Structures are given as C-alpha cells and as structure tokens.
Amino acid sequence: MKKLFAGSGVALVAALATTWGAAPAQAYPNDTPPSTTTPSSATLGSGVAASGTGSGVLPQTGGPDTLLLVGGVALVAVGGAAVVGVRRRANG
C-alpha cells in the first residue's frame, strides 16, 4: 500500500510540475496574427500567385523551454534513482 501511495504522490508531483510552467501563450510570444485583406475583383481568377513578404525570417516555433527541460531531466534522474533503490532493497 505504501508503494501505491508513493507512486501516486510522484505521479501527482510530476503532473503538477510539468503543467506549472506551461501556458499556451508562451509557445508563440512574438507571433502576431496575420492581417487579412480582401483581394480586388481584378485579381480574382487571374491565376497569378500572390507574392510573399520576402523577409526570409522564420517564426519562432516554440522550442523546449529550458526550465521545463531541466525539470524533466531531474524527474527522470530522481525516478531512476528511486527504482534502483527499491530494487536493491527488494533483492538485498
């Protein structure tokens, strides 16, 4: 029963720790929605593709947040150490 409570506690802490620092707005903090313009009737159906802005700058895709990455590595390390400790006690 102690193992069940310990496992539940670790799962709860892991779930709360991973959702604590994450928010949907953090994924694209500098991304503004594109402005929409209505094409004139002369260009409709002309078969000419619209030209791009030509800036050549890719948007930030929201790579891993350093805090979340370090937290994940720490959780894996602590979980691995706990498993090794439990197995040693069970075998020894």
Buried (B, 14 or more C-beta within 10 A) or exposed (E): EEEEEEEEEBEEEBEEBEEEEEEEEEEEEEEEEEEEEEEEEEEEEEEEEEEEEEEEEEEEEEEEEEEBEEBBEEBEEEEEEEEEEEEEEEEE
